[in-house]
């Protein structure tokens, strides 16, 4: 299992962003304890930047065949599963 550090930031277009210093926290269901780090709540500007990136990617993605989209999404799933719990 790969352990990746968590920073509690947004990832927008390959860059991290944390405009807001208001956080939300996960909770360990076995203990009820708050998990660290807290995750910064996305600012309006961060949401706007993410939407612009998504709009920019959509024309390329929308021209992909169903088979190619399927391969793309399966690859994402494989990468997420490789991260482990």
C-alpha positions in Angstrom: 0.0 0.0 0.0 1.3 3.4 -0.9 1.1 6.1 1.8 0.7 9.6 0.4 0.8 12.6 2.6 -2.4 14.5 3.0 -2.2 18.3 3.2 -5.9 19.3 3.3 -5.6 21.4 0.2 -7.5 21.6 -3.0 -5.9 20.1 -6.1 -6.8 22.2 -9.1 -5.1 21.6 -12.4 -2.0 19.8 -10.9 -1.5 22.6 -8.4 -2.5 22.7 -4.7 -4.5 25.6 -3.4 -5.8 26.6 0.0 -7.4 30.0 -0.1 -9.5 29.3 3.0 -8.5 28.7 6.5 -11.8 27.2 7.5 -11.5 23.4 7.8 -13.7 20.2 7.9 -12.4 17.0 9.5 -12.9 13.4 9.0 -13.9 11.2 12.0 -12.5 7.8 12.8 -15.7 5.7 13.2 -14.0 3.3 15.6 -13.0 6.0 18.1 -15.0 9.1 17.2 -11.8 11.1 17.1 -11.2 13.8 14.6 -8.7 12.9 11.9 -5.8 15.2 10.8 -5.2 17.0 8.7 -8.3 19.1 8.3 -9.4 19.8 4.8 -9.8 23.4 3.8 -13.2 24.3 2.5 -12.9 25.5 -1.1 -13.3 29.2 -1.6 -15.5 30.6 -4.4 -12.3 31.4 -6.3 -11.1 27.8 -6.1 -14.5 26.5 -7.3 -14.4 29.0 -10.2 -10.9 27.9 -11.1 -11.8 24.2 -11.0 -14.9 24.8 -13.1 -12.8 26.7 -15.7 -10.3 23.7 -15.8 -13.2 21.3 -16.3 -14.7 23.4 -19.0 -11.3 23.5 -20.8 -11.0 19.7 -20.6 -14.5 18.9 -21.7 -14.1 19.4 -25.5 -11.3 16.8 -25.6 -13.1 14.3 -23.3 -16.4 14.7 -25.1 -14.7 13.6 -28.4 -13.4 10.4 -26.9 -15.2 7.2 -27.9 -17.1 5.3 -25.2 -14.3 2.6 -25.2 -11.6 5.2 -24.7 -13.6 6.9 -21.9 -14.0 3.5 -20.3 -10.3 2.8 -20.4 -9.6 6.3 -19.0 -12.0 5.8 -16.1 -10.7 2.2 -15.4 -7.2 3.6 -15.2 -8.3 6.2 -12.7 -10.0 3.5 -10.6 -6.8 1.3 -10.7 -4.7 4.2 -9.5 -7.2 4.9 -6.7 -7.3 1.3 -5.7 -3.5 1.1 -5.7 -3.4 3.8 -3.0 -5.2 1.5 -0.6 -7.1 2.5 2.5 
